[in-house]
């Protein structure tokens, strides 16, 4: 698997004594959209947050096993570098309320104190906002506060903020669960465009969304990775009975 | 049925009337005190009053410049100590709510807030005034800084706790190191709240008299030497109001008026900046 970007081997994660991610082995290939689905509390979000080492920020949270970004072990890298390389978009849009739209996009540079020439920053802002399909809506109000935007726009601003750092992978933690259907579809539209440059891993509660946007789907149940396959295959002929039960709505 | 609804409506109206009346009633003491002090004090205040030291008994005129300068110096010195320490402690408490240290230091802050100010004064008297052998502005500042600390700590903590955790996560997920998250995201977002806490703590200590009685003590002359006794507004009011001379009573009224106006303006100003700089989350 030469194009594997993120790979986990026998990866485990805990909250205190609570074993939430159990022995997960998975290989995620470049430029694909991966949906991670499963019932509440199945460890999918925890697994996602392990990939950019956000998991360990919660007191009592631990992880063990191998998790690699290309050939580098994520858990021996500097977490700051990991998060440069693996961006994240959260469940609720969380633009920085004290920053303008412009500064929100370059927040990764600004807050880290990285010195970048103004012309280049302008360029990054335009490119990122264009990629996030937000440029046309905000190009005349770049210096207004980001929190004046609608929920869907704010979420796309957060996506632009992640893109601006030019990561390898972008993690999405239920990115549309706080959005209305129209904003949801515009964000879903984005996934298709973003995968030409990035690898996307999307945690979702919504099976239809997983089916619509992803190339491959991972199904988590009670902390285990039950099945990981092409989305079409998974939704038409799942190989595991638990996947089948979940997809057909026999438990949730 | 109709009759019962009528009775209920009457009861509702009466109840509403009662709470409106009580809400109005509680503003009365403030208004009466304000009006009385303004009436007594405003006639005393003029340029001469603000720029001269108190006149000796028997002479007319005289002002409160020594107390104005003293209060200013002492409050500034207290703030320099209490504000940074208070903000940092507040950040710690809001960031680590579950830890033992946070629990116990939070408890200490609450107790400190409840310590009578005169007790703080006595302690500082034994700690600083006695060893140094003289009353001093420094000892007064330390006493006031101790009074100020719990207010700054608690208001910082409460402001920062209201910030959504997602804000911090957003910054951390961009690879921003923890100390920069605090300095560049958390503090700016809570700035209005922190600042209003600081202003209120200043408004609180500017009128403190008890701890200054045996620390800064008072001084009838204009002095900016921080190792020497220094006059302050509340202490001047205390000494001159308890004197038997009418001229001195007038001086005390004028000083009360100035002190009251300062506190009032500080409160109004605080409200304004909180409204203006409040960040919409």
Interface residues (C-beta under 8 A of the other chain):
Chain A: X52 X54 X57 X59 X79 X80 X81 X82 X83 X84 X87 X88 X90 X92 X94 X95 X96 X97 X98 X107 X108 X110 X111 X112 X113 X145 X147 X158 X161 X162 X165
Chain B: X98 X164 X166 X167 X169 X170 X171 X172 X173 X174 X175 X176 X177 X180 X181 X184 X185 X188 X189 X191 X279 X280 X281
